[in-house]
């Protein structure tokens, strides 16, 4: 036996982040892990090189890992690949993330599973086919929505497009992206609220929120809202999306149209914006952030100290 070999430090949960507005969420996760008796290690730009070397040399090992950085920084992507080679288990495995974050990849699968999606036309990247047959969009009522297949936060999305030129101009700005040209969904008004929802899937738990698509303002869905909101249908929809995407932690936008059907408007959002509403007008309600933190911590804790499986009632969180 080589007695000079260094003993590896075992970390229950690692988290990579590089967005300044993640600070509150990261701090909550760190504290939650500590309170649950789990070791947590935060990886940022400042300690990425050193942590990379420690993992590479077998000095540090992560059991579970959540990446909220590699979508914008390839240095974290290389770190993820290293972690995977060392046996780390990911919340949102990179290969599932890269496939599912492209809406064009999973559009057909979601349709095949029976979900209601806006009438959609998928166009190839502008750099491959700059021109397209304008007759393709004739089935779409005006205005329609133009959105890149990849992206989040509404970046590159045109909500009120009316002409083929609107499509051409937008595609030319994102030359290597496929585009979805979609029917615009107009939600019902329920008790003065637009019936538009952002629903979270967090390691098997479903957390629905009201989300106004015009103001981007969130509100908690409460048990009393069940008289107007079919929470079971929202849960059924997002579980299908989770099964197709193979992601553990993401959100989906779902709108209730006038005819009573729930349409999946935006399939997979990841990483989820976790800015707290107490600090940002368009942030996530603080109670929802706390629920999400608890779900992630509980999921990891259960891997080390398994308990009985949750019932269907346990699968919904209510504040």
Secondary structure, DSSP 4 states (H G I P E B T S, - for coil): --TTSPPPEEEEEEEEE--GGGHHHHHHHHHHHHHTT--EEEE-TTTHHHHHHHHHTTSEEEEEEEEESTTT-HHHHHHHHHHHHTTPEEES-HHHHHHHTSHHHHHHHHHHTT--B--EEEE--TTT-----GGGGGGSPSSEEEEESS--TTTT-EEEE-SHHHHHHHHHHSTT--EEEEEPP-B-EETTEE-EEEEEEETTEEEEEEE-TTT--EEEPPGGGGGT--HHHHHHHHHHHHHHH--SEEEEEEEEBTTSPEEEEEEEE-SPP--BTTT-TTSBPHHHHHHHHHHHHHHHHHHHS--PPP-TGGGB---
